[in-house]
């Protein structure tokens, strides 16, 4: 019971509560509605400046320098010209871009279909729970362990698992990790095994957030399942699709450890497994050419930003929603 109600019950006029003003200029500043919001976002801005803006700025400066241990020399755009004329750079960039595009093709529709199946009314809830857990388990597995296992699966011997599967269909054994396309297939199988469950969980969360009234209205209007999927489900999970595409673009272009473990190092036959991050690692860590490696990192950052901003613009992410 409040103070004003008690005062009225005893025939007294309620006393007016007055705001207690903060004492001192520091307390006044802290409790100021104009200053307090900046105090809440300051830790985030500080973290962003230390771990994101400063390293990027430092990398841009280093990309214009020739750096070896104990010696730094400004060279302008020489590192970028070296990179432009280096066929290994273009090979690594092509490997990363085609891997990214291929993962978008397989890691968007397949997890979405699996999420639709799990979210449907068909099947036992226990079986669905077991299926979700089994699909998510590969994401918890170490990439190092998974890479070693997949390297054994795609080995050249006839007793390797993949060659045994080819033998079932009467096909000859394949040298998987020595050919360009078969090496890409091995990488994609590893990506499919590892990330299908994660993307399925994202889509499942998006599907379960759709109000049931939408489906009831579609059923009353006599919409078929395909029409319901196109006009109700897809528009509602569009933000989830945009999110999954965005992180898949970043993940595809930043892939390194899977390739490193699959080929047992950063050197593969004719660089068929060399990614742009592997190329950066080779220059910066293995050869201590930090200026050249910084130039590669700056180009990779620009490429990721261009692709993601283009994709977000085309999907209408930056458009303001119309008010009803």
C-alpha positions in Angstrom: 0.0 0.0 0.0 1.5 3.4 -1.0 2.1 6.4 1.3 -0.7 8.4 -0.5 -3.3 5.7 0.1 -2.4 5.4 3.8 -2.7 9.2 4.2 -6.1 9.3 2.7 -7.3 6.5 5.0 -6.2 8.5 8.1 -7.8 11.7 6.7 -4.5 13.4 5.9 -3.5 15.0 2.8 -0.9 13.0 0.9 2.6 14.4 1.0 4.0 15.1 -2.4 7.1 13.1 -3.2 9.9 15.2 -4.4 12.8 14.0 -6.5 16.1 13.9 -4.7 18.6 15.8 -6.8 22.0 14.1 -7.1 24.7 16.0 -5.2 27.9 17.1 -6.9 28.8 17.6 -10.6 29.9 14.0 -11.0 26.6 12.5 -9.8 24.7 15.1 -11.8 26.6 14.0 -14.9 26.1 10.3 -14.2 22.3 10.7 -13.7 21.9 13.1 -16.6 19.6 11.5 -19.3 21.8 13.0 -21.9 25.1 11.6 -20.6 24.0 8.3 -19.1 23.4 6.5 -22.5 26.9 7.2 -23.6 28.2 5.6 -20.4 26.4 2.4 -21.1 27.8 2.1 -24.7 31.3 3.3 -23.7 32.6 -0.2 -22.9 31.5 -1.5 -26.3 33.0 1.5 -28.1 36.3 1.0 -26.1 36.4 -2.7 -27.0 35.6 -1.9 -30.7 38.4 0.7 -30.8 41.0 -1.6 -29.2 40.3 -4.9 -30.9 38.9 -3.8 -34.2 39.5 -0.2 -35.3 43.2 0.0 -34.1 44.2 -3.4 -35.7 42.6 -2.4 -39.0 44.3 0.9 -39.0 47.6 -0.6 -38.1 47.2 -3.3 -40.8 46.5 -0.6 -43.4 49.7 1.2 -42.4 51.7 -2.0 -42.4 50.5 -2.9 -45.8 52.4 0.1 -47.2 55.7 -1.0 -45.5 58.3 -3.7 -46.1 58.7 -5.3 -42.7 61.3 -7.9 -41.7 62.4 -8.5 -38.1 64.3 -5.4 -36.9 63.7 -3.4 -40.1 60.8 -1.4 -41.5 60.8 0.5 -44.8 57.9 2.5 -46.4 57.2 1.1 -49.9 53.9 2.7 -50.8 51.7 0.5 -52.9 54.5 -2.0 -53.8 53.0 -4.8 -51.7 49.7 -4.4 -53.6 51.5 -4.5 -57.0 53.3 -7.7 -55.9 50.0 -9.2 -54.9 48.4 -8.2 -58.2 51.2 -9.9 -60.2 51.4 -13.0 -58.0 49.6 -16.0 -59.6 49.5 -17.8 -56.2 47.4 -15.0 -54.7 44.8 -15.3 -57.5 44.8 -19.1 -57.1 44.2 -18.8 -53.3 41.5 -16.2 -53.9 39.8 -18.3 -56.5 39.9 -21.3 -54.1 38.3 -19.3 -51.3 35.6 -17.7 -53.5 34.5 -20.9 -55.2 34.4 -22.6 -51.8 32.3 -19.8 -50.4 29.9 -19.9 -53.3 29.6 -23.7 -53.1 28.9 -23.6 -49.4 26.1 -21.0 -50.0 24.5 -23.4 -52.5 24.5 -26.4 -50.2 24.4 -24.9 -46.7 21.3 -22.8 -47.2 18.6 -25.0 -48.9 19.6 -28.3 -47.2 19.5 -27.0 -43.6 16.3 -25.1 -44.4 14.6 -28.3 -45.7 15.7 -30.2 -42.6 14.4 -27.4 -40.3 11.1 -27.5 -42.1 10.9 -31.3 -41.5 11.8 -31.0 -37.8 9.3 -28.1 -37.4 6.5 -30.1 -39.0 3.9 -32.1 -37.1 5.1 -35.3 -38.6 7.3 -37.7 -36.5 7.9 -38.4 -32.9 9.2 -35.6 -30.7 11.8 -37.9 -29.2 13.1 -38.8 -32.7 13.2 -35.1 -33.6 15.1 -34.3 -30.4 17.6 -37.0 -31.1 18.0 -35.9 -34.7 18.6 -32.3 -33.7 21.3 -33.4 -31.1 23.0 -35.7 -33.6 23.0 -32.9 -36.3 24.5 -30.4 -33.9 27.2 -32.7 -32.6 29.7 -32.2 -35.5 29.8 -28.4 -34.7 31.2 -29.4 -31.2 33.9 -31.6 -32.6 37.4 -30.2 -32.9 38.3 -29.2 -36.5 41.7 -30.8 -36.0 40.2 -34.2 -35.2 37.6 -33.9 -38.0 40.3 -32.9 -40.5 42.4 -35.9 -39.6 39.5 -38.3 -39.9 38.4 -36.8 -43.2 42.0 -37.0 -44.5 41.9 -40.8 -43.8 38.5 -41.1 -45.4 39.7 -39.4 -48.6 43.1 -41.2 -48.7 44.4 -42.7 -51.9 44.5 -46.3 -50.9 41.8 -48.7 -52.0 40.9 -49.4 -48.4 40.1 -45.8 -47.7 36.4 -45.3 -46.9 35.5 -43.1 -49.9 37.3 -45.4 -52.4 35.5 -48.4 -50.8 32.2 -46.6 -51.6 33.4 -46.0 -55.2 34.2 -49.7 -55.4 30.6 -50.6 -54.4 29.5 -48.9 -57.6 32.2 -50.5 -59.7 34.3 -47.3 -60.0 38.1 -47.1 -59.8 39.8 -45.6 -56.7 40.3 -41.8 -56.8 43.2 -39.7 -55.7 40.9 -37.3 -53.9 43.4 -34.8 -52.4 45.6 -34.6 -55.5 43.0 -33.3 -58.0 41.4 -29.9 -58.1 37.7 -30.8 -58.2 37.9 -33.9 -56.0 39.9 -31.8 -53.4 37.1 -29.3 -53.4 34.5 -32.1 -53.0 36.4 -33.3 -49.9 36.3 -29.8 -48.4 32.6 -29.4 -49.2 31.8 -32.8 -47.6 33.6 -31.7 -44.5 31.7 -28.3 -44.5 28.4 -30.1 -45.0 29.0 -32.5 -42.2 30.2 -29.8 -39.8 27.8 -26.9 -40.4 24.5 -28.4 -41.6 23.3 -28.8 -38.0 24.2 -25.2 -37.0 22.4 -23.6 -39.9 19.4 -25.9 -39.3 19.2 -24.6 -35.7 19.2 -21.0 -37.0 16.3 -21.8 -39.5 14.4 -23.8 -36.9 14.5 -20.8 -34.5 13.2 -18.6 -37.3 10.4 -21.0 -38.2 9.3 -21.4 -34.5 9.0 -17.6 -34.2 6.3 -17.4 -36.9 2.9 -16.8 -35.3 0.5 -19.8 -35.8 -2.3 -17.3 -36.8 -0.5 -16.7 -40.1 -0.8 -20.4 -41.1 -4.4 -20.5 -39.8 -5.3 -17.5 -42.0 -3.6 -19.2 -45.0 -5.5 -22.4 -44.4 -8.8 -20.5 -44.2 -8.0 -18.8 -47.5 -7.4 -22.2 -49.1 -3.7 -21.8 -49.7 -1.8 -24.9 -50.7 1.4 -26.0 -48.9 3.6 -24.6 -51.6 1.7 -21.2 -51.5 1.9 -21.2 -47.7 5.7 -21.8 -47.9 6.2 -19.1 -50.5 3.9 -16.4 -49.1 4.1 -17.1 -45.4 7.2 -19.1 -44.4 9.8 -17.6 -46.7 9.0 -13.9 -45.9 8.9 -14.6 -42.2 12.3 -16.4 -42.2 13.9 -13.9 -44.6 15.9 -12.2 -41.7 17.2 -15.6 -40.7 18.2 -16.4 -44.3 20.0 -13.0 -44.6 21.9 -13.7 -41.3 22.9 -17.2 -42.4 24.1 -16.0 -45.8 26.1 -13.2 -44.2 27.9 -15.5 -41.8 28.4 -18.1 -44.5 30.1 -15.6 -46.8 32.4 -14.7 -43.9 33.0 -18.3 -43.0 33.6 -19.4 -46.6 36.2 -16.7 -47.2 37.9 -17.2 -43.8 38.2 -21.0 -44.1 41.7 -22.1 -43.3 42.0 -24.8 -40.6 39.8 -27.4 -42.5 42.1 -27.1 -45.5 45.2 -27.1 -43.3 44.2 -30.3 -41.6 42.9 -32.1 -44.7 46.2 -31.7 -46.6 48.3 -32.1 -43.4 49.8 -28.6 -43.8 49.6 -25.4 -45.8 51.2 -27.0 -48.9 48.9 -28.9 -51.2 49.6 -30.3 -54.8 49.6 -27.2 -57.1 48.1 -25.2 -54.3 44.6 -26.8 -54.9 43.9 -26.5 -51.1 45.4 -23.1 -50.5 42.9 -20.5 -49.3 43.3 -16.8 -49.0 43.8 -17.1 -45.3 46.4 -19.9 -45.9 48.2 -17.6 -48.3 48.2 -14.8 -45.6 49.5 -17.4 -43.1 52.2 -18.5 -45.4 53.4 -14.9 -46.0 53.0 -13.6 -42.5 53.9 -16.5 -40.2 56.0 -18.9 -42.3 58.0 -16.2 -44.2 57.8 -13.2 -41.8 56.8 -10.9 -44.7 54.4 -9.0 -42.5 53.9 -6.0 -44.9 52.9 -8.2 -47.8 50.6 -10.3 -45.5 49.0 -7.1 -44.2 48.2 -6.1 -47.8 46.5 -9.4 -48.4 44.5 -9.0 -45.1 43.3 -5.5 -46.2 42.2 -6.8 -49.6 40.4 -9.7 -47.9 38.6 -7.3 -45.5 37.5 -5.1 -48.4 36.3 -8.1 -50.4 34.2 -9.4 -47.4 32.7 -5.9 -46.8 31.8 -5.4 -50.5 30.1 -8.8 -50.8 28.2 -8.5 -47.5 27.1 -4.9 -48.1 26.0 -5.8 -51.7 24.1 -8.8 -50.4 22.4 -6.8 -47.6 21.5 -4.0 -50.0 20.0 -6.4 -52.6 17.9 -8.2 -49.9 16.5 -4.9 -48.6 18.2 -5.1 -45.2 18.8 -1.4 -45.1 15.3 -0.3 -46.2 13.0 1.2 -43.5 9.9 -0.8 -42.8 6.6 0.8 -43.8 4.4 1.8 -40.9 0.8 0.4 -41.0 
